[in-house]
Amino acid sequence: MFDVLSHRSALCGRWLLSRFLRVDLMLLAIVVTITTVGFIALFSAGYSFPWRIEDQVRNIVVAGVMMFVVASIPEKWFQKAALPLFVLGVVLLALTHVAGITVKGATRWLNVGVRIQPSEIMKLALPMMLAWYYYRRGESVAWWDHLVAAAIAVVPIAFILKQPDLGTSILVAIAGFAVIFFAGLNYKIILAGLIALLGSLPVIWTLLHDYQRERILTLIDPTTDPLGKGFHTLQALIAIGSGGFSGKGWMQGTQAHLDFIPERTSDFLFAVYGEEFGFVGNVLLLGLYTILIGRSFYIAANAPTRFSRLLAGAIGTMFFTYTFVNMGMVSGILPVVGVPLPFMSYGGTALLILGMSSGILLSISAESRD
């Protein structure tokens, strides 16, 4: 009996080793590099929040372990998990509205022994569900399949908007739309949708919460309320501008260390990084994210099945959206929404989902080389 177990353990170990030798090492290296750079920046930003630094070490370890666990899972298991994970996510979102934790007027968290944010799960669960749906439909996708997919996506998005959480709802919607787009959505439908969206902007404006309207107005002219709604944007711009060409140096950022940058360990960490590492550091960071996003789409293009192609494409789109929206809001070209900088900002659930997403890409890359 012992010999049988020992033999099976050896076979399992050899299989795992051979699988990890086939994963996309460039993607893995970029994820590790960005996470390392992020922790260096967060260490400086969190000088007065030492517990956040300790928490982030734990978050990185957990996300890293989860990434390697997910990377070892065959793609067929992702297909089997898509529907149960989506249903679980919707149930947790519904429970959040009934028994959720309210912080600053938003009910986004649920206590299940530990505090979680169910909306984060949907960033991965929705694209998995839609990729599974299109995979089940095969190559004969009709126009009404896109309507069914859109109807599936509306359910979690509506729950998230009701919390309210505009930033996360946008990210989830884009991840879902990416799958629909890559599944063959006709450009005429996209054009018609854009026209309808533009025509409905006045209606959308009336449906926005007061704080959401204020964020948009602040984007247009943050100086109208420099000590209130425009404070975040103005201080972030001052920090990035004061970094100059080469930056002030690590741990030398005055805007961060004198407490002028709000949420500097999470949503506005890029402002701290820009001040300390300057234009050169920003260009290097943009280069890292460009490689990350490009490599994700490369894996998607070479994925072995329709399901994995759609899912990998959605993950690549998610990485791009995270990066663009966060850097855009910190730089003052987009409204301030709660979107972290991927693999850098402080956070538990968000980093865990990013780690799992990277693990899925690594798993798909390994199977594409079989």
C-alpha positions as YAML, in Angstrom:
chain: A
units: angstrom
residues:
- id: 1
  name: MET
  ca: [0.00, 0.00, 0.00]
- id: 2
  name: PHE
  ca: [2.79, 2.38, 0.92]
- id: 3
  name: ASP
  ca: [4.61, 1.60, -2.34]
- id: 4
  name: VAL
  ca: [1.45, 2.36, -4.35]
- id: 5
  name: LEU
  ca: [0.96, 5.71, -2.61]
- id: 6
  name: SER
  ca: [4.63, 6.56, -3.03]
- id: 7
  name: HIS
  ca: [4.47, 5.71, -6.76]
- id: 8
  name: ARG
  ca: [1.34, 7.82, -7.25]
- id: 9
  name: SER
  ca: [2.88, 10.75, -5.36]
- id: 10
  name: ALA
  ca: [5.95, 10.54, -7.57]
- id: 11
  name: LEU
  ca: [3.79, 10.51, -10.71]
- id: 12
  name: CYS
  ca: [1.78, 13.48, -9.44]
- id: 13
  name: GLY
  ca: [4.96, 15.38, -8.62]
- id: 14
  name: ARG
  ca: [6.42, 14.72, -12.07]
- id: 15
  name: TRP
  ca: [3.15, 15.80, -13.72]
- id: 16
  name: LEU
  ca: [3.08, 19.06, -11.76]
- id: 17
  name: LEU
  ca: [6.74, 19.74, -12.57]
- id: 18
  name: SER
  ca: [6.21, 19.10, -16.28]
- id: 19
  name: ARG
  ca: [3.12, 21.31, -16.24]
- id: 20
  name: PHE
  ca: [4.89, 24.24, -14.60]
- id: 21
  name: LEU
  ca: [7.74, 23.91, -17.09]
- id: 22
  name: ARG
  ca: [5.16, 24.54, -19.83]
- id: 23
  name: VAL
  ca: [3.54, 27.65, -18.35]
- id: 24
  name: ASP
  ca: [4.19, 31.08, -19.84]
- id: 25
  name: LEU
  ca: [7.26, 32.13, -17.87]
- id: 26
  name: MET
  ca: [7.16, 35.67, -19.28]
- id: 27
  name: LEU
  ca: [3.67, 36.23, -17.85]
- id: 28
  name: LEU
  ca: [4.76, 34.79, -14.51]
- id: 29
  name: ALA
  ca: [7.86, 36.99, -14.42]
- id: 30
  name: ILE
  ca: [5.86, 40.13, -15.23]
- id: 31
  name: VAL
  ca: [3.26, 39.41, -12.53]
- id: 32
  name: VAL
  ca: [6.01, 38.85, -9.94]
- id: 33
  name: THR
  ca: [7.85, 42.02, -11.05]
- id: 34
  name: ILE
  ca: [4.76, 44.27, -10.90]
- id: 35
  name: THR
  ca: [3.80, 42.84, -7.50]
- id: 36
  name: THR
  ca: [7.32, 43.50, -6.19]
- id: 37
  name: VAL
  ca: [7.32, 47.07, -7.52]
- id: 38
  name: GLY
  ca: [3.87, 47.57, -6.00]
- id: 39
  name: PHE
  ca: [4.99, 46.38, -2.58]
- id: 40
  name: ILE
  ca: [8.01, 48.71, -2.68]
- id: 41
  name: ALA
  ca: [5.70, 51.66, -3.44]
- id: 42
  name: LEU
  ca: [3.15, 50.53, -0.85]
- id: 43
  name: PHE
  ca: [5.86, 50.21, 1.81]
- id: 44
  name: SER
  ca: [6.61, 53.89, 1.33]
- id: 45
  name: ALA
  ca: [2.95, 54.92, 1.09]
- id: 46
  name: GLY
  ca: [2.02, 52.94, 4.20]
- id: 47
  name: TYR
  ca: [4.73, 54.27, 6.50]
- id: 48
  name: SER
  ca: [2.05, 55.40, 8.98]
- id: 49
  name: PHE
  ca: [-0.09, 52.27, 8.43]
- id: 50
  name: PRO
  ca: [2.31, 49.44, 9.37]
- id: 51
  name: TRP
  ca: [-0.57, 47.01, 9.76]
- id: 52
  name: ARG
  ca: [-1.45, 47.52, 6.10]
- id: 53
  name: ILE
  ca: [2.06, 46.53, 5.08]
- id: 54
  name: GLU
  ca: [1.78, 43.38, 7.18]
- id: 55
  name: ASP
  ca: [-1.66, 42.64, 5.73]
- id: 56
  name: GLN
  ca: [-0.36, 43.14, 2.20]
- id: 57
  name: VAL
  ca: [2.42, 40.59, 2.79]
- id: 58
  name: ARG
  ca: [-0.27, 38.10, 3.78]
- id: 59
  name: ASN
  ca: [-2.42, 39.09, 0.80]
- id: 60
  name: ILE
  ca: [0.47, 38.60, -1.63]
- id: 61
  name: VAL
  ca: [1.34, 35.20, -0.17]
- id: 62
  name: VAL
  ca: [-2.27, 34.00, -0.33]
- id: 63
  name: ALA
  ca: [-2.74, 35.34, -3.87]
- id: 64
  name: GLY
  ca: [0.55, 33.77, -4.97]
- id: 65
  name: VAL
  ca: [-0.35, 30.37, -3.53]
- id: 66
  name: MET
  ca: [-3.77, 30.59, -5.17]
- id: 67
  name: MET
  ca: [-2.17, 31.51, -8.50]
- id: 68
  name: PHE
  ca: [0.01, 28.39, -8.49]
- id: 69
  name: VAL
  ca: [-2.88, 26.19, -7.31]
- id: 70
  name: VAL
  ca: [-5.14, 27.46, -10.10]
- id: 71
  name: ALA
  ca: [-2.30, 27.13, -12.63]
- id: 72
  name: SER
  ca: [-2.13, 23.40, -11.84]
- id: 73
  name: ILE
  ca: [-5.85, 22.87, -12.58]
- id: 74
  name: PRO
  ca: [-6.74, 21.55, -16.08]
- id: 75
  name: GLU
  ca: [-8.96, 23.79, -18.19]
- id: 76
  name: LYS
  ca: [-11.87, 21.34, -18.19]
- id: 77
  name: TRP
  ca: [-12.31, 21.97, -14.48]
- id: 78
  name: PHE
  ca: [-12.76, 25.68, -15.11]
- id: 79
  name: GLN
  ca: [-15.58, 24.80, -17.47]
- id: 80
  name: LYS
  ca: [-17.22, 22.66, -14.78]
- id: 81
  name: ALA
  ca: [-16.78, 25.38, -12.16]
- id: 82
  name: ALA
  ca: [-18.16, 28.24, -14.29]
- id: 83
  name: LEU
  ca: [-21.88, 27.78, -13.58]
- id: 84
  name: PRO
  ca: [-21.56, 26.93, -9.83]
- id: 85
  name: LEU
  ca: [-19.17, 29.87, -9.29]
- id: 86
  name: PHE
  ca: [-21.54, 32.27, -11.07]
- id: 87
  name: VAL
  ca: [-24.55, 31.07, -9.07]
- id: 88
  name: LEU
  ca: [-22.54, 31.34, -5.83]
- id: 89
  name: GLY
  ca: [-21.53, 34.88, -6.73]
- id: 90
  name: VAL
  ca: [-25.11, 35.95, -7.43]
- id: 91
  name: VAL
  ca: [-26.30, 34.38, -4.16]
- id: 92
  name: LEU
  ca: [-23.57, 36.20, -2.21]
- id: 93
  name: LEU
  ca: [-24.50, 39.48, -3.91]
- id: 94
  name: ALA
  ca: [-28.14, 38.94, -2.91]
- id: 95
  name: LEU
  ca: [-27.10, 38.15, 0.68]
- id: 96
  name: THR
  ca: [-25.00, 41.32, 0.73]
- id: 97
  name: HIS
  ca: [-28.15, 43.39, 0.22]
- id: 98
  name: VAL
  ca: [-29.90, 41.53, 3.04]
- id: 99
  name: ALA
  ca: [-27.13, 41.15, 5.62]
- id: 100
  name: GLY
  ca: [-24.19, 43.11, 4.23]
- id: 101
  name: ILE
  ca: [-21.81, 45.44, 6.05]
- id: 102
  name: THR
  ca: [-22.35, 49.13, 5.28]
- id: 103
  name: VAL
  ca: [-19.33, 51.43, 5.20]
- id: 104
  name: LYS
  ca: [-19.61, 55.11, 4.19]
- id: 105
  name: GLY
  ca: [-23.11, 54.58, 2.81]
- id: 106
  name: ALA
  ca: [-22.19, 51.59, 0.61]
- id: 107
  name: THR
  ca: [-23.19, 47.99, 1.36]
- id: 108
  name: ARG
  ca: [-20.49, 46.03, -0.42]
- id: 109
  name: TRP
  ca: [-19.10, 43.60, 2.13]
- id: 110
  name: LEU
  ca: [-20.33, 40.37, 3.65]
- id: 111
  name: ASN
  ca: [-19.11, 38.66, 6.81]
- id: 112
  name: VAL
  ca: [-18.74, 34.90, 6.30]
- id: 113
  name: GLY
  ca: [-16.19, 34.40, 9.07]
- id: 114
  name: VAL
  ca: [-13.95, 36.81, 7.21]
- id: 115
  name: ARG
  ca: [-15.02, 39.98, 5.44]
- id: 116
  name: ILE
  ca: [-15.35, 39.48, 1.67]
- id: 117
  name: GLN
  ca: [-16.54, 41.65, -1.22]
- id: 118
  name: PRO
  ca: [-18.76, 39.42, -3.40]
- id: 119
  name: SER
  ca: [-18.70, 41.89, -6.29]
- id: 120
  name: GLU
  ca: [-14.98, 41.12, -6.74]
- id: 121
  name: ILE
  ca: [-15.85, 37.47, -7.40]
- id: 122
  name: MET
  ca: [-17.99, 38.55, -10.35]
- id: 123
  name: LYS
  ca: [-14.99, 40.03, -12.13]
- id: 124
  name: LEU
  ca: [-13.97, 36.44, -12.79]
- id: 125
  name: ALA
  ca: [-17.23, 34.52, -12.38]
- id: 126
  name: LEU
  ca: [-19.15, 36.45, -15.08]
- id: 127
  name: PRO
  ca: [-16.60, 36.03, -17.90]
- id: 128
  name: MET
  ca: [-16.22, 32.35, -16.95]
- id: 129
  name: MET
  ca: [-19.99, 31.92, -17.14]
- id: 130
  name: LEU
  ca: [-20.31, 33.66, -20.51]
- id: 131
  name: ALA
  ca: [-17.31, 31.80, -21.94]
- id: 132
  name: TRP
  ca: [-18.92, 28.54, -20.81]
- id: 133
  name: TYR
  ca: [-22.24, 29.55, -22.42]
- id: 134
  name: TYR
  ca: [-20.64, 30.31, -25.80]
- id: 135
  name: TYR
  ca: [-18.54, 27.14, -25.57]
- id: 136
  name: ARG
  ca: [-21.70, 25.09, -25.06]
- id: 137
  name: ARG
  ca: [-23.30, 26.80, -28.04]
- id: 138
  name: GLY
  ca: [-20.41, 25.71, -30.27]
- id: 139
  name: GLU
  ca: [-19.47, 27.56, -33.43]
- id: 140
  name: SER
  ca: [-23.08, 28.14, -34.52]
- id: 141
  name: VAL
  ca: [-23.69, 31.29, -32.47]
- id: 142
  name: ALA
  ca: [-26.85, 33.18, -33.45]
- id: 143
  name: TRP
  ca: [-27.59, 36.85, -32.84]
- id: 144
  name: TRP
  ca: [-29.96, 36.00, -30.01]
- id: 145
  name: ASP
  ca: [-27.14, 34.21, -28.16]
- id: 146
  name: HIS
  ca: [-25.63, 37.64, -27.58]
- id: 147
  name: LEU
  ca: [-28.93, 38.79, -26.07]
- id: 148
  name: VAL
  ca: [-28.96, 35.79, -23.75]
- id: 149
  name: ALA
  ca: [-25.38, 36.53, -22.72]
- id: 150
  name: ALA
  ca: [-26.25, 40.18, -22.09]
- id: 151
  name: ALA
  ca: [-29.25, 39.13, -19.97]
- id: 152
  name: ILE
  ca: [-26.97, 36.87, -17.90]
- id: 153
  name: ALA
  ca: [-24.57, 39.76, -17.37]
- id: 154
  name: VAL
  ca: [-27.30, 42.22, -16.33]
- id: 155
  name: VAL
  ca: [-28.16, 40.24, -13.17]
- id: 156
  name: PRO
  ca: [-24.89, 40.67, -11.22]
- id: 157
  name: ILE
  ca: [-24.28, 44.15, -12.66]
- id: 158
  name: ALA
  ca: [-27.67, 45.33, -11.36]
- id: 159
  name: PHE
  ca: [-26.88, 43.94, -7.89]
- id: 160
  name: ILE
  ca: [-23.51, 45.72, -7.84]
- id: 161
  name: LEU
  ca: [-24.98, 49.03, -9.02]
- id: 162
  name: LYS
  ca: [-27.51, 48.84, -6.21]
- id: 163
  name: GLN
  ca: [-24.80, 48.64, -3.51]
- id: 164
  name: PRO
  ca: [-23.82, 51.28, -4.94]
- id: 165
  name: ASP
  ca: [-20.44, 50.53, -6.55]
- id: 166
  name: LEU
  ca: [-20.09, 52.19, -9.94]
- id: 167
  name: GLY
  ca: [-16.40, 51.35, -10.37]
- id: 168
  name: THR
  ca: [-16.78, 47.60, -9.85]
- id: 169
  name: SER
  ca: [-19.96, 47.45, -11.92]
- id: 170
  name: ILE
  ca: [-18.07, 49.06, -14.84]
- id: 171
  name: LEU
  ca: [-15.24, 46.52, -14.52]
- id: 172
  name: VAL
  ca: [-17.65, 43.58, -14.37]
- id: 173
  name: ALA
  ca: [-19.64, 44.94, -17.33]
- id: 174
  name: ILE
  ca: [-16.49, 45.37, -19.43]
- id: 175
  name: ALA
  ca: [-15.27, 41.85, -18.57]
- id: 176
  name: GLY
  ca: [-18.65, 40.46, -19.64]
- id: 177
  name: PHE
  ca: [-18.78, 42.58, -22.80]
- id: 178
  name: ALA
  ca: [-15.26, 41.41, -23.73]
- id: 179
  name: VAL
  ca: [-16.48, 37.81, -23.88]
- id: 180
  name: ILE
  ca: [-19.50, 38.79, -25.99]
- id: 181
  name: PHE
  ca: [-17.25, 40.83, -28.30]
- id: 182
  name: PHE
  ca: [-14.67, 38.07, -28.76]
- id: 183
  name: ALA
  ca: [-17.51, 35.59, -29.38]
- id: 184
  name: GLY
  ca: [-18.26, 37.40, -32.63]
- id: 185
  name: LEU
  ca: [-20.53, 40.33, -31.84]
- id: 186
  name: ASN
  ca: [-21.26, 42.20, -35.08]
- id: 187
  name: TYR
  ca: [-19.77, 45.68, -35.34]
- id: 188
  name: LYS
  ca: [-23.17, 47.04, -36.42]
- id: 189
  name: ILE
  ca: [-24.63, 45.99, -33.06]
- id: 190
  name: ILE
  ca: [-21.72, 47.64, -31.26]
- id: 191
  name: LEU
  ca: [-22.26, 50.86, -33.23]
- id: 192
  name: ALA
  ca: [-26.00, 50.81, -32.52]
- id: 193
  name: GLY
  ca: [-25.28, 50.24, -28.83]
- id: 194
  name: LEU
  ca: [-22.90, 53.20, -28.70]
- id: 195
  name: ILE
  ca: [-25.48, 55.45, -30.35]
- id: 196
  name: ALA
  ca: [-28.14, 54.25, -27.90]
- id: 197
  name: LEU
  ca: [-25.75, 54.85, -24.99]
- id: 198
  name: LEU
  ca: [-25.03, 58.40, -26.12]
- id: 199
  name: GLY
  ca: [-28.74, 59.09, -26.58]
- id: 200
  name: SER
  ca: [-29.54, 57.77, -23.12]
- id: 201
  name: LEU
  ca: [-26.89, 59.84, -21.30]
- id: 202
  name: PRO
  ca: [-29.45, 62.37, -20.01]
- id: 203
  name: VAL
  ca: [-31.50, 59.53, -18.52]
- id: 204
  name: ILE
  ca: [-28.38, 57.90, -17.06]
- id: 205
  name: TRP
  ca: [-27.45, 61.24, -15.49]
- id: 206
  name: THR
  ca: [-30.75, 61.38, -13.61]
- id: 207
  name: LEU
  ca: [-30.23, 57.82, -12.34]
- id: 208
  name: LEU
  ca: [-26.77, 58.51, -10.91]
- id: 209
  name: HIS
  ca: [-26.33, 59.06, -7.20]
- id: 210
  name: ASP
  ca: [-25.37, 62.55, -6.05]
- id: 211
  name: TYR
  ca: [-21.80, 61.53, -5.24]
- id: 212
  name: GLN
  ca: [-21.42, 60.02, -8.73]
- id: 213
  name: ARG
  ca: [-22.57, 63.25, -10.40]
- id: 214
  name: GLU
  ca: [-20.19, 65.21, -8.19]
- id: 215
  name: ARG
  ca: [-17.29, 63.01, -9.30]
- id: 216
  name: ILE
  ca: [-18.03, 63.72, -12.97]
- id: 217
  name: LEU
  ca: [-18.36, 67.46, -12.36]
- id: 218
  name: THR
  ca: [-15.14, 67.41, -10.35]
- id: 219
  name: LEU
  ca: [-13.39, 65.75, -13.29]
- id: 220
  name: ILE
  ca: [-14.32, 68.70, -15.51]
- id: 221
  name: ASP
  ca: [-12.96, 71.26, -13.02]
- id: 222
  name: PRO
  ca: [-11.52, 69.95, -9.73]
- id: 223
  name: THR
  ca: [-10.57, 73.51, -8.68]
- id: 224
  name: THR
  ca: [-14.24, 74.34, -8.00]
- id: 225
  name: ASP
  ca: [-13.95, 72.41, -4.73]
- id: 226
  name: PRO
  ca: [-10.19, 72.09, -4.04]
- id: 227
  name: LEU
  ca: [-10.63, 71.14, -0.37]
- id: 228
  name: GLY
  ca: [-13.60, 68.84, -0.93]
- id: 229
  name: LYS
  ca: [-14.56, 66.76, -3.96]
- id: 230
  name: GLY
  ca: [-11.56, 67.91, -6.00]
- id: 231
  name: PHE
  ca: [-9.00, 67.28, -3.26]
- id: 232
  name: HIS
  ca: [-8.11, 63.72, -4.35]
- id: 233
  name: THR
  ca: [-7.49, 64.66, -7.97]
- id: 234
  name: LEU
  ca: [-5.58, 67.87, -7.29]
- id: 235
  name: GLN
  ca: [-3.25, 66.29, -4.73]
- id: 236
  name: ALA
  ca: [-2.58, 63.33, -7.01]
- id: 237
  name: LEU
  ca: [-1.71, 65.67, -9.89]
- id: 238
  name: ILE
  ca: [0.59, 67.70, -7.64]
- id: 239
  name: ALA
  ca: [2.34, 64.50, -6.51]
- id: 240
  name: ILE
  ca: [2.85, 63.14, -10.02]
- id: 241
  name: GLY
  ca: [3.99, 66.55, -11.33]
- id: 242
  name: SER
  ca: [6.41, 67.12, -8.47]
- id: 243
  name: GLY
  ca: [8.11, 63.81, -9.26]
- id: 244
  name: GLY
  ca: [9.66, 65.41, -12.32]
- id: 245
  name: PHE
  ca: [11.83, 63.36, -14.65]
- id: 246
  name: SER
  ca: [13.53, 60.96, -12.25]
- id: 247
  name: GLY
  ca: [11.42, 61.32, -9.08]
- id: 248
  name: LYS
  ca: [12.26, 62.37, -5.53]
- id: 249
  name: GLY
  ca: [13.49, 58.94, -4.53]
- id: 250
  name: TRP
  ca: [12.00, 56.04, -2.60]
- id: 251
  name: MET
  ca: [10.55, 57.10, 0.77]
- id: 252
  name: GLN
  ca: [11.19, 60.75, -0.14]
- id: 253
  name: GLY
  ca: [7.75, 61.71, -1.48]
- id: 254
  name: THR
  ca: [6.52, 64.76, 0.43]
- id: 255
  name: GLN
  ca: [2.89, 64.61, -0.74]
- id: 256
  name: ALA
  ca: [2.51, 61.10, 0.59]
- id: 257
  name: HIS
  ca: [4.59, 61.46, 3.74]
- id: 258
  name: LEU
  ca: [2.85, 64.68, 4.74]
- id: 259
  name: ASP
  ca: [-0.58, 63.01, 4.34]
- id: 260
  name: PHE
  ca: [-1.77, 65.07, 1.38]
- id: 261
  name: ILE
  ca: [-2.70, 62.03, -0.79]
- id: 262
  name: PRO
  ca: [-5.89, 60.29, 0.39]
- id: 263
  name: GLU
  ca: [-6.22, 56.51, -0.07]
- id: 264
  name: ARG
  ca: [-2.52, 56.44, -0.93]
- id: 265
  name: THR
  ca: [-2.07, 52.72, -0.24]
- id: 266
  name: SER
  ca: [-5.01, 51.66, -2.40]
- id: 267
  name: ASP
  ca: [-6.69, 53.62, -5.21]
- id: 268
  name: PHE
  ca: [-4.08, 56.42, -5.31]
- id: 269
  name: LEU
  ca: [-0.91, 54.39, -4.91]
- id: 270
  name: PHE
  ca: [0.10, 55.39, -8.46]
- id: 271
  name: ALA
  ca: [0.39, 59.02, -7.28]
- id: 272
  name: VAL
  ca: [2.88, 57.97, -4.60]
- id: 273
  name: TYR
  ca: [4.82, 55.90, -7.13]
- id: 274
  name: GLY
  ca: [4.84, 58.76, -9.66]
- id: 275
  name: GLU
  ca: [6.17, 61.25, -7.11]
- id: 276
  name: GLU
  ca: [8.99, 59.00, -5.93]
- id: 277
  name: PHE
  ca: [10.06, 57.47, -9.25]
- id: 278
  name: GLY
  ca: [9.11, 60.24, -11.67]
- id: 279
  name: PHE
  ca: [8.58, 60.11, -15.42]
- id: 280
  name: VAL
  ca: [11.20, 57.38, -15.90]
- id: 281
  name: GLY
  ca: [9.51, 55.13, -13.35]
- id: 282
  name: ASN
  ca: [6.09, 55.75, -14.87]
- id: 283
  name: VAL
  ca: [7.32, 54.81, -18.35]
- id: 284
  name: LEU
  ca: [8.88, 51.61, -17.01]
- id: 285
  name: LEU
  ca: [5.68, 50.73, -15.15]
- id: 286
  name: LEU
  ca: [3.58, 51.37, -18.26]
- id: 287
  name: GLY
  ca: [5.96, 49.10, -20.15]
- id: 288
  name: LEU
  ca: [5.43, 46.31, -17.61]
- id: 289
  name: TYR
  ca: [1.66, 46.62, -17.83]
- id: 290
  name: THR
  ca: [1.82, 46.70, -21.64]
- id: 291
  name: ILE
  ca: [3.76, 43.42, -21.64]
- id: 292
  name: LEU
  ca: [1.31, 41.91, -19.12]
- id: 293
  name: ILE
  ca: [-1.72, 42.83, -21.24]
- id: 294
  name: GLY
  ca: [-0.05, 41.87, -24.52]
- id: 295
  name: ARG
  ca: [1.04, 38.51, -23.14]
- id: 296
  name: SER
  ca: [-2.49, 37.83, -21.90]
- id: 297
  name: PHE
  ca: [-3.88, 38.36, -25.40]
- id: 298
  name: TYR
  ca: [-1.08, 36.25, -26.86]
- id: 299
  name: ILE
  ca: [-2.14, 33.38, -24.59]
- id: 300
  name: ALA
  ca: [-5.76, 33.96, -25.64]
- id: 301
  name: ALA
  ca: [-4.85, 33.83, -29.33]
- id: 302
  name: ASN
  ca: [-3.04, 30.50, -28.86]
- id: 303
  name: ALA
  ca: [-5.54, 28.92, -26.44]
- id: 304
  name: PRO
  ca: [-6.63, 25.37, -27.36]
- id: 305
  name: THR
  ca: [-10.43, 25.73, -26.98]
- id: 306
  name: ARG
  ca: [-13.16, 28.31, -27.55]
- id: 307
  name: PHE
  ca: [-13.80, 28.50, -23.81]
- id: 308
  name: SER
  ca: [-10.17, 29.22, -22.94]
- id: 309
  name: ARG
  ca: [-9.80, 31.75, -25.77]
- id: 310
  name: LEU
  ca: [-12.82, 33.74, -24.60]
- id: 311
  name: LEU
  ca: [-11.84, 33.56, -20.93]
- id: 312
  name: ALA
  ca: [-8.21, 34.53, -21.53]
- id: 313
  name: GLY
  ca: [-9.31, 37.41, -23.77]
- id: 314
  name: ALA
  ca: [-11.65, 38.67, -21.03]
- id: 315
  name: ILE
  ca: [-8.86, 38.47, -18.43]
- id: 316
  name: GLY
  ca: [-6.54, 40.45, -20.70]
- id: 317
  name: THR
  ca: [-9.28, 43.05, -21.14]
- id: 318
  name: MET
  ca: [-9.78, 43.14, -17.37]
- id: 319
  name: PHE
  ca: [-6.06, 43.82, -16.81]
- id: 320
  name: PHE
  ca: [-6.19, 46.65, -19.37]
- id: 321
  name: THR
  ca: [-9.34, 48.18, -17.85]
- id: 322
  name: TYR
  ca: [-7.97, 48.05, -14.30]
- id: 323
  name: THR
  ca: [-4.77, 49.78, -15.38]
- id: 324
  name: PHE
  ca: [-6.35, 52.38, -17.67]
- id: 325
  name: VAL
  ca: [-9.11, 53.38, -15.25]
- id: 326
  name: ASN
  ca: [-6.84, 53.62, -12.19]
- id: 327
  name: MET
  ca: [-4.09, 55.58, -13.92]
- id: 328
  name: GLY
  ca: [-6.73, 57.67, -15.69]
- id: 329
  name: MET
  ca: [-8.50, 58.71, -12.50]
- id: 330
  name: VAL
  ca: [-5.22, 59.44, -10.68]
- id: 331
  name: SER
  ca: [-4.06, 61.52, -13.65]
- id: 332
  name: GLY
  ca: [-7.32, 63.48, -13.79]
- id: 333
  name: ILE
  ca: [-8.63, 62.24, -17.16]
- id: 334
  name: LEU
  ca: [-11.32, 59.97, -15.68]
- id: 335
  name: PRO
  ca: [-13.72, 60.36, -12.71]
- id: 336
  name: VAL
  ca: [-12.58, 59.01, -9.36]
- id: 337
  name: VAL
  ca: [-13.95, 55.48, -8.95]
- id: 338
  name: GLY
  ca: [-12.89, 52.70, -6.63]
- id: 339
  name: VAL
  ca: [-10.58, 50.78, -8.98]
- id: 340
  name: PRO
  ca: [-7.24, 49.47, -7.67]
- id: 341
  name: LEU
  ca: [-4.01, 49.35, -9.67]
- id: 342
  name: PRO
  ca: [-3.59, 45.64, -10.52]
- id: 343
  name: PHE
  ca: [-1.04, 43.71, -8.41]
- id: 344
  name: MET
  ca: [0.04, 46.94, -6.69]
- id: 345
  name: SER
  ca: [-2.78, 48.48, -4.64]
- id: 346
  name: TYR
  ca: [-3.54, 47.31, -1.11]
- id: 347
  name: GLY
  ca: [-6.40, 44.82, -0.98]
- id: 348
  name: GLY
  ca: [-7.28, 41.25, -0.15]
- id: 349
  name: THR
  ca: [-10.19, 40.09, -2.31]
- id: 350
  name: ALA
  ca: [-9.10, 42.10, -5.37]
- id: 351
  name: LEU
  ca: [-5.54, 40.73, -5.22]
- id: 352
  name: LEU
  ca: [-6.87, 37.21, -4.74]
- id: 353
  name: ILE
  ca: [-9.03, 37.50, -7.88]
- id: 354
  name: LEU
  ca: [-6.06, 38.90, -9.82]
- id: 355
  name: GLY
  ca: [-3.93, 35.99, -8.62]
- id: 356
  name: MET
  ca: [-6.59, 33.49, -9.70]
- id: 357
  name: SER
  ca: [-6.90, 35.23, -13.07]
- id: 358
  name: SER
  ca: [-3.15, 34.95, -13.59]
- id: 359
  name: GLY
  ca: [-3.32, 31.29, -12.58]
- id: 360
  name: ILE
  ca: [-5.99, 30.67, -15.22]
- id: 361
  name: LEU
  ca: [-3.80, 32.28, -17.88]
- id: 362
  name: LEU
  ca: [-0.85, 30.14, -16.78]
- id: 363
  name: SER
  ca: [-3.01, 27.01, -16.91]
- id: 364
  name: ILE
  ca: [-4.25, 27.86, -20.40]
- id: 365
  name: SER
  ca: [-0.71, 28.58, -21.60]
- id: 366
  name: ALA
  ca: [0.47, 25.20, -20.27]
- id: 367
  name: GLU
  ca: [-2.30, 23.32, -22.07]
- id: 368
  name: SER
  ca: [-1.71, 25.20, -25.31]
- id: 369
  name: ARG
  ca: [1.80, 23.73, -25.34]
- id: 370
  name: ASP
  ca: [0.71, 20.11, -24.83]
...
